[in-house]
């Protein structure tokens, strides 16, 4: 059986079907649908495969989640080579299942340049070595997890998460809409920068909607709540390795109109500000339990 890291590496190895067309495999994480971070990362890899210049890496991407993904069939990615300039290249990717678009991505790639530089300071938090992994906490408190979710929430993961703030599964105590998480790939990745960017893209879809629910004492597992990502953006500022510890600071400054908004910042352990994220998601309350949708079983 492959390790969690082997599983995420396999997800990033797309099968070329034709020029600009790729097919990706799915990894079932127990949500009943494809995890949004998976298509985000795969679409980024598909776009990078069409960039011929070696010195161009992604600096920004913007995606829209249109339909939930079907785990039973692969996802096919169509890449539109929008523009290749001297410094930048732009790509648009459409993820297809059952003949319909389930996700679209716009990505921009930039050749390496040296110019002005500054950044905000990294938050002062305990180092990851002083913290316990979220998976270990879930396993320790497995009695708090509903039986039908227990196997899913305590399975091995391709990414390791260590929460900074105290974490108790299914705790509904209202808290400020801010959280800090150390994360990294569970096993080493290769040296290809796009695999590290795609792994971070995968992880960046983790925890934003949960943070937006914290002030309300709610969780994405509540039976009368529908939670789903609507759109997601990433900006890559500096090179990094996703198999080394990264601090993910998430805050949700607003939720209104059945939508929650969150933004995040990634810092390398040495303090370098390496990436930023932003996401808006659906947070609809008062629904019937049978209509619940939750694409984030680990959030």
C-alpha positions in Angstrom: 0.0 0.0 0.0 1.4 3.4 -0.9 2.3 5.9 1.8 0.3 9.1 2.1 3.1 11.0 0.4 3.2 8.5 -2.4 -0.5 9.0 -2.8 -0.2 12.8 -3.2 2.8 12.4 -5.6 0.7 10.0 -7.7 -2.0 12.7 -7.8 0.4 15.1 -9.3 1.6 12.8 -12.1 -0.9 13.5 -14.8 -1.4 11.3 -17.8 -1.0 13.2 -21.1 -3.8 12.3 -23.5 -3.2 14.8 -26.3 -1.5 18.2 -26.7 -2.8 20.4 -23.9 -5.0 17.6 -22.5 -4.2 15.6 -19.3 -6.0 13.1 -17.1 -5.6 12.9 -13.3 -6.5 10.2 -10.8 -8.6 10.7 -7.7 -7.8 10.1 -4.0 -10.8 9.3 -1.8 -10.5 11.1 1.5 -13.9 10.1 2.6 -16.0 13.1 1.7 -18.0 11.4 -1.0 -16.6 13.9 -3.6 -13.3 15.1 -4.9 -11.4 17.3 -2.5 -11.1 20.8 -3.9 -7.3 21.0 -3.1 -6.8 18.0 -5.4 -8.2 19.6 -8.5 -6.5 22.9 -7.6 -3.1 21.2 -7.5 -3.7 19.0 -10.5 -4.8 21.9 -12.6 -1.6 23.8 -11.7 0.5 20.9 -12.7 -1.4 20.6 -16.0 -0.8 24.3 -16.7 2.9 24.0 -15.9 3.3 21.1 -18.3 2.5 23.5 -21.2 5.2 26.0 -20.2 8.3 25.3 -22.3 10.7 27.8 -20.6 12.3 26.2 -17.6 12.8 29.5 -15.7 9.1 30.3 -15.4 7.2 29.3 -12.2 3.7 30.0 -11.1 3.3 33.3 -9.2 -0.5 33.4 -9.0 -3.6 31.3 -9.7 -7.3 31.8 -9.4 -9.8 29.0 -9.5 -13.6 28.6 -9.4 -15.3 25.5 -8.1 -18.3 24.9 -10.3 -19.6 21.4 -9.6 -18.7 18.7 -7.0 -16.2 16.2 -8.4 -17.2 12.5 -9.0 -14.7 10.2 -7.4 -15.7 7.3 -9.6 -14.1 8.7 -12.8 -10.9 10.6 -13.6 -10.7 14.3 -14.1 -9.7 15.5 -17.6 -7.8 18.9 -17.8 -7.9 21.0 -20.9 -5.2 23.7 -21.0 -5.6 26.9 -23.1 -2.2 28.4 -23.8 -3.5 32.0 -23.5 -0.2 33.9 -23.9 3.6 33.3 -23.8 5.5 36.6 -23.3 9.1 37.4 -22.7 8.6 37.5 -18.9 5.2 36.0 -18.2 3.1 33.1 -19.5 -0.7 32.8 -18.9 -2.7 29.6 -18.9 -6.4 28.8 -18.5 -7.4 25.3 -17.4 -10.8 23.6 -17.4 -11.4 20.5 -15.4 -14.0 18.2 -17.0 -16.2 15.3 -15.8 -19.2 13.9 -17.6 -18.8 16.4 -20.3 -19.2 19.4 -17.9 -16.8 21.8 -16.3 -16.4 21.2 -12.6 -13.5 23.7 -12.1 -11.7 26.4 -13.9 -8.3 27.9 -13.2 -6.4 30.9 -14.5 -2.6 30.8 -13.7 0.3 33.1 -14.5 3.9 32.1 -14.6 6.9 34.5 -14.3 10.5 34.2 -15.0 12.9 34.7 -12.1 13.9 38.3 -11.5 15.6 40.2 -8.7 14.3 43.5 -7.6 12.8 45.3 -4.5 11.9 43.1 -1.5 10.1 43.4 1.8 7.6 41.3 3.8 5.4 41.3 6.9 6.8 39.5 9.9 6.1 35.9 10.7 3.7 35.4 13.7 5.4 34.5 16.9 4.1 31.0 17.6 5.5 27.8 19.2 7.7 25.7 16.8 6.2 22.6 15.3 8.4 20.3 17.4 6.6 21.5 20.5 3.1 20.7 19.1 1.1 17.5 18.5 -0.3 16.6 15.1 -4.0 17.0 14.5 -4.2 13.4 13.4 -2.8 12.2 16.8 -5.3 14.4 18.6 -8.2 13.0 16.5 -7.0 9.4 17.2 -6.7 10.2 21.0 -10.2 11.6 21.0 -11.8 9.1 18.6 -14.6 8.6 21.0 -15.8 12.1 20.3 -16.1 11.4 16.6 -19.3 10.0 15.2 -18.9 6.3 14.4 -19.6 6.7 10.7 -16.8 9.3 10.4 -14.2 7.7 12.7 -12.3 5.7 10.0 -12.2 8.7 7.7 -11.0 11.3 10.1 -8.3 9.1 11.7 -6.8 7.7 8.4 -3.3 8.6 7.3 -3.0 11.8 5.4 -0.6 13.1 2.6 0.0 16.3 4.6 0.8 16.6 8.3 -1.0 19.4 10.3 0.0 20.6 13.7 -2.4 23.2 15.1 -1.0 26.0 17.3 -4.2 26.9 19.1 -5.7 24.2 21.4 -7.8 21.8 19.3 -10.5 19.4 20.5 -12.5 17.5 17.9 -16.1 18.7 17.5 -15.6 21.5 20.1 -18.3 24.1 19.5 -16.9 26.8 21.8 -17.0 30.1 20.0 -13.5 31.4 19.2 -12.0 34.3 17.2 -11.8 33.7 13.5 -8.0 33.2 13.4 -5.9 30.0 13.5 -2.3 29.0 13.0 -1.2 25.6 11.6 2.2 24.1 10.9 2.0 21.8 7.9 4.3 19.8 5.6 4.1 16.8 3.2 4.2 13.6 5.2 7.2 12.2 3.3 9.9 13.9 1.1 8.9 15.2 -2.3 11.2 15.5 -5.3 13.0 18.7 -6.3 10.5 19.9 -9.0 9.2 23.3 -7.9 5.8 22.7 -9.4 5.3 19.6 -7.1 5.9 21.8 -4.0 3.6 24.5 -5.3 0.9 21.9 -6.1 1.3 20.3 -2.6 0.9 23.8 -1.0 -2.1 24.4 -3.3 -3.6 21.1 -2.0 -3.0 22.1 1.6 -4.2 25.7 1.1 -7.8 24.5 0.7 -7.6 23.2 4.3 -9.2 25.0 7.2 -10.4 28.3 5.7 -14.1 27.6 6.0 -13.6 26.1 9.4 -12.0 29.4 10.6 -15.0 31.4 9.3 -17.2 29.2 11.4 -15.3 29.6 14.7 -17.0 32.8 16.0 -20.3 31.0 15.6 -19.4 27.8 17.4 -20.2 25.8 14.3 -18.3 23.1 12.4 -18.4 22.0 8.8 -19.8 18.7 10.1 -23.0 20.2 11.5 -26.0 18.4 9.9 -27.9 21.6 9.2 -24.9 23.3 7.5 -23.8 23.2 3.8 -20.2 24.2 3.4 -18.4 24.3 0.0 -15.6 26.2 -1.5 -16.7 28.7 -4.2 -13.4 30.2 -5.4 -9.8 30.1 -4.3 -6.7 32.2 -5.1 -3.0 31.7 -4.4 0.1 33.9 -4.8 3.6 32.4 -4.6 6.1 35.0 -3.4 9.3 33.0 -2.8 10.7 29.5 -3.5 9.9 27.0 -0.7 9.8 23.2 0.0 6.4 21.8 0.9 8.1 18.8 2.6 9.6 21.2 5.2 7.5 22.9 7.9 5.4 25.9 6.8 3.3 28.0 9.1 -0.2 28.7 7.7 -1.9 31.7 9.3 -5.6 31.9 8.5 -8.1 34.6 9.3 -11.7 35.2 8.3 -12.5 39.0 8.5 -16.1 38.6 7.3 -19.0 36.2 6.8 -22.4 37.4 5.4 -25.1 36.3 3.0 -24.4 32.6 3.4 -20.8 33.1 2.3 -17.6 33.2 4.4 -14.3 34.8 3.4 -10.9 33.9 4.5 -7.3 34.7 3.7 -4.0 33.0 4.6 -0.3 33.5 4.7 2.4 30.9 4.5 5.8 31.3 6.2 8.8 29.0 6.0 10.3 28.0 9.3 13.1 30.6 8.9 10.5 33.4 8.7 10.3 33.9 4.9 6.9 34.9 3.7 6.4 32.4 0.8 2.8 32.4 -0.3 -0.7 33.9 0.2 -4.2 32.5 -0.2 -7.8 33.8 -0.3 -11.0 31.9 -0.5 -14.8 32.5 -0.4 -17.1 29.6 0.5 -20.7 28.8 0.8 -21.9 28.6 4.5 -25.6 27.9 4.2 -27.5 27.1 7.4 -30.9 25.7 8.2 -30.8 22.9 5.5 -32.1 19.4 5.9 -29.4 16.9 6.9 -29.9 14.8 3.7 -28.8 17.8 1.6 -25.6 18.5 3.4 -22.5 19.0 1.3 -19.1 19.0 2.8 -16.0 18.8 0.5 -13.6 19.3 3.5 -13.7 16.1 5.7 -10.4 17.1 7.3 -11.1 20.8 7.9 
